[in-house]
């Protein structure tokens, strides 16, 4: 095997093998995106299909975890990239412990929090003075941040950083309480009742959505954040007997805790999907005609969003709300992910099942480049 073949094989694996995500986790974010997709008007779908990379066919779930993936590029074998670390505070807000309400003046200084990010990217998605790539990036961030905000601990307490410093035992494994709500309540539900089949679980969540009235639609971001803050106070830090947890200890959560909270998790997934769909419908109907312009020839592929956005060397946050963060971004930083065009991949490599995708795609691309 040539050194060129080996190096490129490692490179492709660095793109495909994505670190663990935060927020709702892969399953939750994908469910939210699929629910939102089902609510889109034709106008909104056409607009999103136009903005997203053409090979995604307007599929929101394909970009649902991108905003997490760009934060953990230090785990890639080709080396670190800190280009996107400025976006880390945009995934959450923290309130004073047991305050039980969200105050944007107190909790979102300079708009640097998840609620501020939703306002910012909603404006950027339809701003007439921004180009296609910036509109695309705004849409991708919105897909993720709406999901994040409905995981209640993304509006959690300052004292334990949204329960990311509070460890518990859940299903006999030591985890943070934050990760339990991000991922493991959903995975337990999937494995117990849906044979770990996300399509079956989506059908269940979709049926729940049809029976749930949409409240605070479109852009009531402050109310959405306040909802999460109240859930944190009223439910998350209480055991199956509704007794407050001792957060100075590593608590062992019983099955009763799961039973007590999985309904709330599903309610928040439904609300996130409904509201994301309503938001995109609103934005599509209020966009400037100027924003619906022809994109450049080279739209980005699913694996290269990071490098494509990075190559613009734009800070991509409103200048008035990003003064402190902008100093952390170096214009000379280059993303480790490079553009891989579908034209580089032989047609025989494109028609593989998902189960063999990682191995076959790696070998196909590496072979193409090597020869």
Phi, psi and omega in degrees: 000131181288156178296328179296317179298314182295312182298318182289328176299315178297321181297314181296319177298327180294336178274319187284321182277102187264136179297163178302139182264165178244199189072225178283353189083172184301313184298312183295313181296323179294319178298315179301314181297319180294320177298315179299317181303321183291345183260357187288140168288165177299321180299316181292318179297316180299321180294314180293319177299323177293321185282320183285159176311138190299329182283358176270346179055036178076017184280105182293326182295337180291339181244011190293333182250006182303320183296336173277317186301324183289345181277344189242031181290346177297341179277354180289145183291343182271002174119172187277155171215124182254017187301326188255008184295339177300337183275351184304314181292352182277357181272354188200173163221155176237140178249160174303144184305130176059022173285324171070024174204156180255129177239109184299330178292319181278321192256358183219062184296131182058024179066015182268081176192179185292322179293319176296323179295321179296319176297314184298309185284337172295321177290317183293329183298334183236010182293129184291337184268006178252155184269180184301317182297320180290324174296317179300314181295322178298318179298317182295318176297318181298319179305317184281314187292325176298319175298311180305315186297334181273356165276109193308325184288356170280001167230046186270195186279147175293323189300326179238021177053053179065036180068015176279354175246008179252112185264141179222166168258121177233123185054043175067018178233135179283124181215166170283151176298328177300314181292330175301315180284326177301310198228314199276337170295317179294315182295325176296316177299316180300312185288324183285318193242351184226020177053032181058025180262107184292333178292319176297320180292322176301316179301321178294313181294321179298319177297322175298319181298322181296337182256010182243127179286135180282122177244146179053058182283185173061261191229036179272063188293326180295317179295320178300317181293319180296323176303311181298318180301319181290322178297321178302314182290322191269342190223317195291324184267023179239142183280188184295341178262012181064029175263140181295140179283150171271100186286355176276353179246164171271105186279143173261111182280132180273173175298333178298328177295317176300311182299325183288333191246345185296329176297321178293320177302313182292324176298318181289325175298316179297313180299318180298315180295316178300313186288323176297317177299315179297322179297313180294324176297319179295313182296319181298324182278349182243009182288158174282144176301329181296330183287346180261063181252164183291130179286171176292167184299320188263080172289151186281152178268170186303331185267356188240018180302321182300310183289327181294312178296320182296326185292342178286342182055037177257146178285332172063030169219148183307132185302323184290343183242015187227019185301314183290322184287328188296336181291343181275352184260124177263129181291345181269354181290135180242131178295145179284344180273131178248165183289127173244106181281146178296340179290345178280348188254125178301148182300330180293343181268352187270344187251058181248154176287158182297328182297333180251007189300311187300311182292311185294316181297319178301311181292322181297311183292317181297319179296319181300315181290321184296325182270000000 
